[in-house]
């Protein structure tokens, strides 16, 4: 099956920078747990905390060269600020998919 741009693995634009490899590695390896936390917060309706953690994720993603993840996290943060649960759920699902693609693009993945 041919990959579409929306399904391709995502690599950091800084992946080849020796000074950032370790930070990128830690970030990607912790991404699954981070997404689990975001999902738990959404499920329990804690939108203020969810928005704050999404903003933190966006900041780290930007610093480490994961632009699509930054965009998804910022969209989730905005949705949390508005407070519309359906929009929050949709943005969280989008972020979850982008995070999956980041993990697929990681050098240590089985992809």
N, C-alpha and C positions, 0 to 999 in steps of 0.2 A: 504494500500500500504506500503510495506516495505521500510524503509529508507536506502539509500546507504551512504557510508562515505561522499560523496559529497553533500548530502542533509540534514545531521543531524545538529541539533542546535549546536552552538559552545559556550562553557562557558570558562571564563577566568580560567587559571590554578591557579590563585590567588583568585578565587571567595570566598573561605572560610577564607581568611585573613581579620580579623576585621579592620586592619589599612588601607586597600585598598578598602573596600566595597563602600564607598562614592565616591571615584574617579572613580571606575569602573562604578557605577551607572550613574554619570554625563557623562562619556564618551559614554556609550551605549545609553543613552537618547538623546545625541546630534549627534549620528551617522547618523540618517536620514537627518538632515540638512547639515551635512558635505558632505554626498554623493551627495545631491542636488547641493551643491556648486561646487564639483568636476565635476559633469555632465555639469553644466552651463559653466565652464571654458573650458571643452573639446568642447562643442558646439560652443563657440565663438573663438576657436583656440588659446587660451592663454596657450600654452603648458609649457612655463617656469614657470608661476604661478601654473599651475596644478601639475607640477613635484615637486615644492616646498611644496605645501600642501599635496601631496602624501607622501613625505619624513617625514613631520611633523606627519601625521597619522601613518606611520610606526613606528616612534619613540615612540609615545604614546601607540600604540598597543603592542609593545614589553614590555614597562614598566608595562603594566597592564595585561600581560599574554595572549594576543590574538595572538598567533603565526601565525595562518593561515591568519589573517587580516594583520599582519606585512608583510608576504611574498607577499600578493596580492598588498599591497601599494608599496613595493619596486619594484615589477615588473612594476607597472604603472609608477613609477618614472624613471626607466631605459628606458621604451618606450618613455616617454616624452623627455628624453635626446637625444635619437636617432632621434626623430621627425617624425617617420612614423605614419601617422594618423590612418591607419587601425590597427596597433599594439596598439596604444594608446586606440582606441575604444574597442578593444578586452580585453585589460587589465583592463579598466574601468568597462566593463561588468562583468568581473570576480570578481573584488573588490566589485561591487555592490551586487553580489550574496553572497559573503562571509559576507558582512555587514548585509545582510538580515538574514543569519544564526546566526550571533552574536546576533542580536536583538531577534531572536526566542529563543535563549538560555538564555536570560536574565531572572532573577528571577521574574520580574514583568510582563513578557509577558503572553499572554493568551494561549500560546502553551502548 
